[in-house]
Structure formats: structure tokens, C-alpha cells
Amino acid sequence: MAKRIQFKAHGGPEVLEFVDYTPAEPGPREVRVRNKAIGLNFIDTYFRSGLYAPPALPSGLGSEGAGEVEAVGSEVTQFKVGDRVAYATGPLGAYSELHVLPAEKLVRLPDSISFEQAAAVMLKGLTVQYLLRQTYPLKGGETILFHAAAGGVGSIACQWAKALGVQLIGTVGSAEKAERAKALGAWATIDYSREDVVKRVLELTDGKKCPVVYDSVGKDTWETSLDCVAPRGLLVSFGNASGAVTGINLGILAQKGSLYVTRPTLAGYADTPEHLQAMADELFSMIESGKIHVEIGQRFALEDAAKAQTELAGRRTTGSTVLVP
């Protein structure tokens, strides 16, 4: 018997229940993990509210965590009981003391990385890894634009870009967030609440614009982002915080300079256990070297997951938030 957070109906944080449940025995290629820390992410609220559909109700919640292997299936050879592991792309159910998931979704966690660090950074850090190292492999010397630079993904991107020798221009929504992004390594910031983003990008790049623009905002920044991409450059649209981008006229890419656009996902890059582990290893090495600092701004007991989600949605959190079983 174990405890978990589940929901039987869609709605606000109040639908989350802290209940007893009996986790399944691992299937042949599955592993049961005793969570030591669990990551809190905005996407969790989408499943709870019904914006994204869980497989069935009642449903568990969350896809990111870290802990120790408690049991392995008959065909699992890469992990054994007692191994330290982390995950970010598992099936729903991470908000739990015990979580059963496919072995291929797990990565080995070095002793130098704490469970809380891993749970706080896996999803966001792996996202930055594929964005900066694979979608558009930055070599150093580039000047790039990254929206929401003080957010969860953006705060890691600022640090990673600086470590690569890249000048990151970060968009932010306030003077406080501008200070935060600069402290994390952003070369310059643009406060979109009072500055013209396109005009400032032109000024900061001497009219050349950016070879790549990273946009997790979506609908509200689509046109702005396109206007900041240099000829034959790339717009990486990797999120839809303001709503999905729809009704695209491909001709606009020709008009604005023979541009490229991609809509990547973490699952599209971490598509094999080998790719996932290699990405995680690079992320962990950046943390071990001190080039990336994992800021855990809040810790909540697992049973207080509803309160944690309320704080997250109310923009009252800083850095990453972890749930502790």
C-alpha cells in the first residue's frame, strides 16, 4: 500500500485527492521506483483541468521524479534494486510514493546529483539540451532570442547559453524578471510589457536579427518571433503558453526571408533509451561543473500538491518546485 495524488473528475486544484492505493507489480520491461522527490510542472495542471486528456479516470498525475529502484520486471537488465534513477517522460502517476514505469523512460542518476535536483531539473533541463544542442546546435558566438527567459526553461537556457559562449537576448514581463534573467546569464533582456521586442532586437543585433528564435509562448508571439529571425534562420516553436499557433500561411516564411520553422518535442529527441541517457548525462555534467545551478524555490509535501499547483498557477513561485513524499 502506498499514497498518491489522483483525480476522478477534471477541474481546479480542489479535485486532487491524497489516497491509499496499491501499485501494480512491474511488467516484464517495467520498473517500480520509490520516489524521493517529484517535479511540479505547468503541464500537470493541463491534465488536471482536462485541457489534455489522461488515458482514463481516476488518474494519477505528474511525469517527472527521482528515487530508488524498488523492483524490476523479468526482462529488465539495465537496472537493479537500489539504483538511483530519474525520469521526465514517464506515464502519468509521478505524484506518488511509488511509481511503475517502463525501464526505457529511466536514466541513471549519478551520486553527485541529489534526488531533489534531478526532480527539479529533468524536464526543463532536457528541454534546453535538445533546443540548444540539437534542434539548432549552438557553436558559440551567436546572438539568439529566447522568450520567457526568467521562467523554468528560460532560467536554465540563460545559464547554458552563457556557458556555450552565446549571447542570449531574453524577453521578460517585468523589471524584476529582467534582473533575474541577467543574473542567470542573459546577455540582454527586453521587457515586452513596455518595450517593442522587434525594434530592440534590431538595435541589439545591428539590424541583423537572430539566426534562431526560441518561442514557448505560441499564439501571442508568433508574428513577433518571425520578425526577429534573420534571413534563412530558424524559428523554434516549442510551447503554447498563450495558445496554439494555428492557421499558418506558409507564404509568410518566404516574405520574411526564406525562414525555417520547427515544432519539436522532448519525446521526439529522447526517442530511444540511449538518446535519453546521453541527453541526461550532458545535463548532469553541466550541473556537476557548476555551469548550471538548479534553484529549488519551493518544497511541498506530496499531500499538499493542490496548494503547490495553486501557487504555481498564481505565479507565486520562483525557480523549480518539488513535491516530497
N, C-alpha and C positions, 0 to 999 in steps of 0.2 A: 504493500500500500504506500502511496506517495501523495503529495499535494500538488495541485496545478491550478492555473487560471484557465477558465473556459467560459464560453458564452453560448446560450441556447437561442438567442434572437439578436438581430442587429440593432444597433442604437448607440447611445453615448457611453461614456465610461461606466455608467451605473449597471450595464448589462454584464459586466465582468464578475465572475463568481470564483471564489477560492474554495476548491472542493477536494475531497479524497478521491483517488482513482487508482486503478491497478494497471500499470503499464504493461504492454504486451511483451512476450518473450521475443528476443531478436530473431528475425527470419534468417535464412542461410547467409545472406550477404549484408546483414544489418548489425548495428552495434547499439548497446544501451549505455548512455552516458549519464553519470551523476553530475548534474550541473553545479558548478561553484559560483558562476556569475552568468548573467543573461543580459544581452544587449536590448536597449529600447530604441525603436526606430519609428519614424513617422508612418511608414508603410503599414505598421501594425494597426494603426487607427483606421486605415482604409479597409482592412479585412473586418475589423470590429463593426464599422459603420455600414458595411455592405457595398461600398464602392467597388471593392474587389470581392469576388465570391470565394469563400472557403469551400473545400470539397464537400463537406456535409456539416450539419448541426446536430448536436452540440459540437463545437470545435475548440481545439486548443489554439494558442496564439504565439506569435514570435518565431523567428527563424535563425537567431544568432545567439551563440552562447559558448561557454568553455567549461571544461570539467575533466573528470577522470572516467576512463572506460570501466564499466562495471560488469558487462557481459558481452560476448561476441557470438555471432552466428557460426554455423558449422563450416562455412566456406570462406570465412574471413581469415586472412593470413597476415595482413599488413599491420593489424593492431592486436594488442593483448590486454588483458585485465590489468588495470593500474596505469596505463599510458595516459599522459596528459594530452588533451586534444582540444580543438576549437572548430567552430563551423559558422557559416554565414548564409548558406543557401539551402539549408535543410527544409524538410516539410514543416508545416505549422505545428507548434507544440513546444517551443523552447521555453515558454513561461511555465516551467515545471521543475520539480526536483529531479525527475528522471525523464529522459527523452530518448526514444528509439528512432534511429535514422540510418539511411544507407551508409555503409562504410566509405563509399566513394565521395561523400559530402564532407568528410572529416579531414583535418590536417593535423600533423604533429605539432605540438606546441613546445618550443624549447624552454628549458628551466629558467632562462633569463627573462621570459615574458610572463607576467602574472596572469592568473585567470581573469581578473577584472580588466587588465589592459587589453587582453585578447577579446573579451566580450564587448568592450567599448569601441574597438577599432576594426574588427574584421570586415564588416560590411562596407563601412566608409573607406577604410584603407585599401581594400581590394578594388573598390571602385576607382580610387585615384590611381592605383597601379595600372589598371588597364587603360584608363584615359590618357595618362601622361607617358606611359611606356609602351603601349601597344596601338591604341586607336590612332594616335598621332605621336610617334616616337620622338620625344623631345631630345635634342642633342646638346642643348646649351646655347645661349646667345639669343634665343628667340624672345620676342615680346608677345605675350598671349593675353587674352581676355578670359576671365573666369567669373561667371555670375555667382552671386550669393557667397562671396569669398569668406565671410565670417561664420557661415553655417557649419554643420557637421562635416560634410565632404570638403567644403571650401577651406576649412581651417587646416586640414591635412594637405590639401593641394598647395596652399601657400608655402608650407614648410618643404614639401617635396620639390616644388618648382625652384625654390631658392637653392636647395641642395644640388639641383641639376645645373645651376647657373642660368636659370631662365628668369626673365623679367615678367612677373605676373601682375597684370592690372586687374584688380578685383572690384566688382560692383557690390555696394553695400547700401543699407537703408537708413543709416544714421551715423552721426559723428562718432558715437561710441563703438559701433561696429567697424568703422574705418580704422580707428585706433587699434582695435583687436587684430584686424587683418594685417595691418602694417607690422605689429609686434610679432606676428606669426611668420612674416617673411614676404608679404606682398610688396612689390616694387612701388606700386602706386595704387590709389583707390579712387573710385568715383561714387559719390553719394547720389544715387538715382532719384532721391526724394527732392533734390534741389539742383542737380546738375544734368546737363544734356550728355548722355552717355556717348553717342556717336561723335559729337563735337569734341569731347575730351579725349576720346581715343585717337582722333585725327591729330589733335595737338600733341599728345604724348608720343605718337609714332612718327611725327613729322610728315603726316599725310599718307603714310604707307599702309596703315591699318595692320591687322594681325593675321599671321598665317593660319592660326587656328583659334576658334572661339568655343568655349565650353559652356553649355547652357542647360541648366537643370530646371529653369523656371517655366519654359514652354510657351504657351499662347501669348502671354503679355510681352515677351521679349523677342519673339521670333523675327520681326522686321528689324528691330534694333540690332540684333545679333548679325543678321545678314549684312547690314550696312557697316559692320565693323570688320568683316572678313576681307583680307587682301585678295586681289585677282588670283584665281585658281587655288584659293585657300579652302579650308575645311571648317564647316560648322558642325560641331558635335552636340547633338540634342539628346541629352541623356536623362531627362526628367520632365515632369509636367506639374510642378507645384502650383501653377496658375491655371492649369487646364491643358488638355492635349492640343497639339498643333494639328489642325485639320484643313481640308480644302486647299492644299498647296498647288500653286500654279508653277510647274517646273520651269516655265519660261523666265520666271524671276531670277533663276540662277544664272541664266545667260545674260540678262540685263545688268546684273550686279557684278559681272566679271568672271564668267565661266566657273562658278563656285561648285564645291562638293558639299554634300550633306550626308550625315550618317546618324542612325538612331540605335546605338549599341545598348547592350545589357550585360550585367556581370555574368549571367548564365551563358551568354554567347561566347565569352572569353574563357571562363573557368569550366570548359566543356568536357574535360577529362580529369581524372584524379591527379595525373601528372602535371597538367597545366595549373590546376588549383593549388597544389603544393608548391610549385615553383613561384607562383604569384605571392603566396603567403610567406615563403622563405625570404623573398626580396623585401616585403613589408616588414617582417620581423627584423631583418638586418638593418633597416633604416631606423627602427626603434632602438635596437641594441647599440647602434653607433651614436645615438643622441641626436640624429638629424631630424627625427620626428618625435615630438613629445605628445603623449596621449593624455589629454586633460579629462579627468572624470569629475564633472561638476556636481553631480548628484548621485546618491545611492539610496535606493528604496528597498524595503523588504518585499519579497515576492508577493505577499498578500496585499501590499499597497499598490499594486500595478495600476489600478484605476486612478489613484491620486497621481501617480507618475505620469500617466497619459494626459491627465488634465493639465499638469504643469507644462508638459511638452507642447500641447496644443495652444496653451496660453502664452507661449513664447517666454516663459519664466525660467527656462533652463539655460545653462551655458556649458559648452563642451559636450561630452557624452554623458549619458545616464545609464547606470546599470541597476539591475534588479538582483538582489541577493537572496537565494533560497534559505 
